[in-house]
Amino acid sequence: MKPSQYVLIWIAGSVSFVVILVTIFALIPENVAYSLLTEKTGFITEASWANIFMTFIHLTSFLLNISLIWFIAFLLKKRT
């Protein structure tokens, strides 16, 4: 594989991560998530909430991106 192909694969993985991250951030209203969590745990400070919410968004996006990359690789390997 040429070096440019490695770069394109890396860029594609990064772009898919950003697209998934933005989509999740847009689909999960922060105030609804905050309400659901504070019902069970009580008051959460703003700093703690920012850490909890962004960690959840990033980890979810990371796991979905890994799944997407694995699925595409599986389909491409199966095709050949």
C-alpha positions as CSV (number, residue, x, y, z in Angstrom):
1,M,0.0,0.0,0.0
2,K,1.3,3.5,-0.8
3,P,1.8,6.1,1.9
4,S,-1.0,8.2,0.4
5,Q,-3.4,5.3,0.9
6,Y,-2.5,5.1,4.6
7,V,-3.1,8.8,4.9
8,L,-6.5,8.6,3.2
9,I,-7.5,5.7,5.5
10,W,-6.5,7.7,8.5
11,I,-8.4,10.8,7.3
12,A,-11.5,8.6,6.6
13,G,-11.4,7.2,10.1
14,S,-11.0,10.7,11.6
15,V,-13.8,12.1,9.5
16,S,-16.2,9.3,10.5
17,F,-15.4,9.9,14.2
18,V,-16.2,13.6,13.9
19,V,-19.4,12.9,11.9
20,I,-20.6,10.4,14.6
21,L,-19.6,12.7,17.4
22,V,-21.5,15.7,15.9
23,T,-24.5,13.5,15.2
24,I,-24.7,12.1,18.7
25,F,-24.2,15.6,20.2
26,A,-27.0,16.9,18.0
27,L,-29.4,14.0,18.7
28,I,-29.0,13.8,22.5
29,P,-30.3,17.0,24.1
30,E,-28.1,17.9,27.0
31,N,-30.9,19.2,29.2
32,V,-32.9,15.9,28.8
33,A,-29.8,13.8,29.6
34,Y,-29.1,16.1,32.6
35,S,-32.7,15.7,33.9
36,L,-32.6,11.9,33.6
37,L,-29.3,11.6,35.4
38,T,-30.1,14.1,38.2
39,E,-33.4,12.2,38.9
40,K,-31.3,9.3,40.0
41,T,-28.2,10.9,41.5
42,G,-29.3,14.3,42.8
43,F,-27.6,17.6,42.1
44,I,-24.5,17.6,39.8
45,T,-22.3,20.6,39.5
46,E,-21.7,22.2,36.1
47,A,-18.1,21.2,35.9
48,S,-18.9,17.6,36.8
49,W,-21.8,17.5,34.3
50,A,-19.6,18.8,31.5
51,N,-17.1,16.1,32.3
52,I,-19.7,13.3,32.5
53,F,-21.6,14.4,29.4
54,M,-18.6,14.9,27.1
55,T,-17.0,11.7,28.3
56,F,-20.2,9.8,27.5
57,I,-20.4,11.5,24.0
58,H,-16.8,10.8,23.2
59,L,-16.8,7.2,24.4
60,T,-20.0,6.4,22.5
61,S,-18.7,8.0,19.4
62,F,-15.4,6.1,19.7
63,L,-17.2,2.8,20.2
64,L,-19.5,3.4,17.2
65,N,-16.6,4.4,15.1
66,I,-14.7,1.2,15.9
67,S,-17.8,-0.8,15.1
68,L,-18.3,1.0,11.8
69,I,-14.6,0.5,10.8
70,W,-14.8,-3.1,11.8
71,F,-18.0,-3.7,9.8
72,I,-16.6,-2.0,6.7
73,A,-13.4,-4.0,6.9
74,F,-15.4,-7.2,7.4
75,L,-17.5,-6.4,4.3
76,L,-14.5,-5.6,2.2
77,K,-12.7,-8.7,3.3
78,K,-15.7,-10.9,2.6
79,R,-16.1,-9.4,-0.9
80,T,-12.6,-10.4,-1.9
